[in-house]
Amino acid sequence: MRRGSQARRRSGPRQRRAGCWIQAQELGSPTARQVGADDDGWHNPVDTIAAAANLHRTAQPPNLFIKIPGAPEGVRAIEATIFAGVPVNVTLLFSREQCVAAAQAYLRGIERRIAAGLDPNAGSVASIFVSRWDVAANAKVPPQLRNRLGVAIAKRAYQGYRELLASPRWQQLAVAGARPQRLLWASAGTKDPDVSDTLYIESLAAPDTINTVPDRTMHAFADHGELKGVLPVDGGDAEDVLAEFARAGVDDPALAAQLQREGAESFGKSWKDLLDRIAAKSAMLEKGDPTRAGQP
């Protein structure tokens, strides 16, 4: 926590405006450290690019990824950030189209590094949120469709991901030494008590992907989970299921944009709340009363 607050103070006003978050998980460590900035500045790619470079330079762990929202404004910053050699976690993705846009930005950044004679081995993941789809849609659809939208969206995104990895453009970059931007399943814990608590593990097993499994879900899967196969590279029944949702009145492109917007607002509020709490504790400690640090 201390490192994050010190990084923020040293980085100056531009970091406070820029809209990116840092996620750092040290190997062998039980905790993760996150530092970042409020949500207002991520609409400005110039500020986001500068903040990403500054925060990565300040924090320095080798396995640290900068979180940048996958909205259009964020996508414009991803290419330049990858070109600068800063690993990126493209966060708040909710559709195949958003994932493809993030992947294209990543490829452009790698291509620029190769053209400049730089190492093409830059890390990136594309985080697509799954359970939030079902939370948003369940109350609007008939019972037979509940808790099926998130997996259908994920299948469609995985199809786009596999198509990209099979493309001549990517194959050329892979030969040059680039690593793929891996697809990451986020929000992978079920929220509905009436559905299997291992749904988003059993349904989303796939090569070259990451699943950020909550502890409770991981223990549940260890207890009674069962894998019955892996995601089909062609999307399987995704389009048929999504057609059913469309007939039920769900506009998935509009809902994807809404979820992304709401996610950015929520991330920004959580970060501001954290900084306010740190400031309150720091103020109490400076007054010499550690017993009341952070108390109202």
NUZA-583306 format. One record per residue (C-alpha): z, y, x; residue in three letters. Coordinates in steps of 0.1 Angstrom, whole numbers, plus 5000, padded with zeros to 4 digits. Example, Ala and Ser with C-alpha at 12.3 -4.5 7.8 and 13.67 -1.06 7.14 Angstrom:
2
507849555123ALA 507149895137SER 
This chain:
296
500050005000MET 500950235028ARG 497650195045ARG 495750275013GLY 497650595007SER 497250705044GLN 493550635042ALA 493150855012ARG 495051145028ARG 492951125060ARG 489651105043SER 489651455027GLY 488351594994PRO 485051414994ARG 486751074991GLN 488751194962ARG 485551284943ARG 483550974951ALA 483550684928GLY 484050374947CYS 486850124951TRP 487749914981ILE 488849554979GLN 490249395010ALA 491449035011GLN 492748925044GLU 492248565053LEU 495548375051GLY 497248665033SER 498848624998PRO 498048984989THR 495049204985ALA 494949574994ARG 492849814974GLN 492150174980VAL 489550394964GLY 488950714944ALA 488850824908ASP 485950754885ASP 484551104882ASP 482551104915GLY 480650784911TRP 478050974891HIS 477151144924ASN 475550894948PRO 475851134978VAL 479651144974ASP 479850774969THR 477850695000ILE 479950925021ALA 483250785007ALA 482150425012ALA 481350485049ALA 484550685054ASN 486850435037LEU 485350135054HIS 485650315088ARG 489250405081THR 490450065067ALA 488449845092GLN 489349485081PRO 486349265089PRO 486349105055ASN 486549425035LEU 484049505008PHE 483549844991ILE 483349824953LYS 480650044939ILE 479850034901PRO 476449874893GLY 475450164870ALA 472250344878PRO 474150614898GLU 475950354918GLY 472850154924VAL 471350454942ARG 474250444966ALA 474150074973ILE 470950084993GLU 472250355016ALA 475650185020THR 474149855029ILE 471750025053PHE 474850175069ALA 476249825075GLY 479049855050VAL 479649545028PRO 479449614991VAL 480949444960ASN 478649574932VAL 481149574904THR 480949614866LEU 477749424860LEU 477149294825PHE 473549174823SER 470649014842ARG 468949354844GLU 471949514860GLN 472249234885CYS 468549244894VAL 468849624900ALA 471849574922ALA 469949294941ALA 466849504946GLN 469049784961ALA 470649534984TYR 467249404995LEU 465949765002ARG 469049825023GLY 468449505043ILE 464749585047GLU 465649925061ARG 468049775086ARG 465349535098ILE 462849825101ALA 465450015122ALA 466049715145GLY 469549655131LEU 471249325123ASP 470149225088PRO 473349025082ASN 475149265058ALA 477549125032GLY 477349184995SER 478349024962VAL 477249114927ALA 480149084902SER 479149004866ILE 481949014841PHE 481948724816VAL 484948704792SER 484649074782ARG 481448984764TRP 483248744742ASP 486148974736VAL 483749244725ALA 481649014702ALA 483948754687ASN 485048974658ALA 481449054649LYS 479948714647VAL 480448394627PRO 482848134640PRO 480147904654GLN 479048184678LEU 482448284691ARG 483148254728ASN 479448164736ARG 478048504745LEU 479548544779GLY 478248214792VAL 474748274777ALA 474648614795ILE 475848444827ALA 473148174824LYS 470448444820ARG 471848634851ALA 471848314872TYR 468248244863GLN 467348584876GLY 469348524907TYR 467648194915ARG 464248354909GLU 465148614934LEU 466248364960LEU 462948174955ALA 460848484960SER 458648534991PRO 460348874996ARG 463748715000TRP 462448415020GLN 461048665045GLN 464448835048LEU 466248505051ALA 464048405080VAL 465048735097ALA 468748645094GLY 469748805062ALA 472448655039ARG 471948655001PRO 473848884979GLN 475948624961ARG 476548624924LEU 480248654915LEU 481748554882TRP 484448814873ALA 486748824843SER 486748444843ALA 489948384824GLY 489648304787THR 491248554763LYS 491048354731ASP 493948104727PRO 491647894704ASP 489147814732VAL 489547594763SER 491447764790ASP 488947624816THR 485747734797LEU 484547984824TYR 485047734852ILE 483447434836GLU 480547644822SER 479747844854LEU 479747594882ALA 476747674903ALA 475547674940PRO 475748004959ASP 478148164935THR 481748284935ILE 484248244907ASN 487248474909THR 489548234891VAL 492948364878PRO 495848164890ASP 496648034855ARG 493147924850THR 493047754883MET 496147554876HIS 494847464841ALA 491647334857PHE 493547134882ALA 495546984854ASP 492846894828HIS 489547054838GLY 486346864841GLU 482946954855LEU 480046814836LYS 477246964856GLY 475947284871VAL 474147584857LEU 470447524851PRO 468247734873VAL 465947814844ASP 468647954822GLY 468947644800GLY 469647744764ASP 470548104772ALA 467648264753GLU 468148054722ASP 471848144721VAL 471148504726LEU 468548494698ALA 471348374675GLU 473548664685PHE 470648904679ALA 470248764644ARG 474048814639ALA 473549184648GLY 474549184685VAL 472449414706ASP 473149274740ASP 471449554761PRO 473349824742ALA 476649624745LEU 476049574782ALA 475749954787ALA 478850004766GLN 480949754785LEU 479849894818GLN 480750244807ARG 484150134794GLU 484849934825GLY 484250234848ALA 486550444827GLU 489250174828SER 488950134865PHE 489250504870GLY 492350534848LYS 494050244866SER 493350394900TRP 494650734889LYS 497850564874ASP 498350394908LEU 498050704928LEU 500350894904ASP 502950614909ARG 502650624947ILE 502951004946ALA 506150984925ALA 507650724948LYS 506750934979SER 508351244964ALA 511551064956MET 511750914991LEU 511151255007GLU 514051374987LYS 516251105003GLY 516850904971ASP 515150564976PRO 517050404947THR 515250624922ARG 511750604938ALA 509150564911GLY 511650584882GLN 510950814853PRO 
